[in-house]
Amino acid sequence: EIIERAKQLAQCDAALDPFPIKALFLDKSAMYITEAIAEHAEKGVLIPPGKYSTFIRDGVESNGTTRNMASPALAGLVLEFFYTGPSALASLFPEVFAQEVPRSVVCLAATALRAAIDEYTITGVRQDRPFKYNTYSKVYTQFVGMQAKIDANSKHAALTQKLRIHWATTGR
């Protein structure tokens, strides 16, 4: 629900400015998610435990296939952090990032999004929580395992690889 609401907020902005500057749109993606979480918290709706991996999906394809690791928030975070600016890792290590976003980077970005969502899960109001290895290494490992399951299915593997290639070429 939160991702769907964030998409609605993004679409409202897109109606006002159909050709936004890429960097501005990416900056706003986190704002859309934060606003959607805050709206849900005001209604008393908190993110239920065990529903964390749904935030990295983006609906289903026309044939019913789940769009795993396809969230606009995930894409925005990957592009903004790893591909934007002269000190971005993609600029510093083009041999690693030029053709395709590495799976480990997608899993790390998903872990960072989970950490951001966790700041709201206890009370529904943002509370700073440390992004520590001993807490989030387990989450990262779960995303790596999820990616391995995706890679084991040729249809899902092809869809996520296509996304990673698209993100890498968009980020250049």
Secondary structure as GFF3:
##gff-version 3
##sequence-region A 1 172
A	DSSP	alpha_helix	2	16	.	.	.	ID=ss1
A	DSSP	alpha_helix	22	42	.	.	.	ID=ss2
A	DSSP	three_ten_helix	52	56	.	.	.	ID=ss3
A	DSSP	alpha_helix	72	78	.	.	.	ID=ss4
A	DSSP	pi_helix	79	83	.	.	.	ID=ss5
A	DSSP	alpha_helix	89	92	.	.	.	ID=ss6
A	DSSP	alpha_helix	94	97	.	.	.	ID=ss7
A	DSSP	alpha_helix	103	121	.	.	.	ID=ss8
A	DSSP	alpha_helix	133	152	.	.	.	ID=ss9
A	DSSP	alpha_helix	154	171	.	.	.	ID=ss10
###
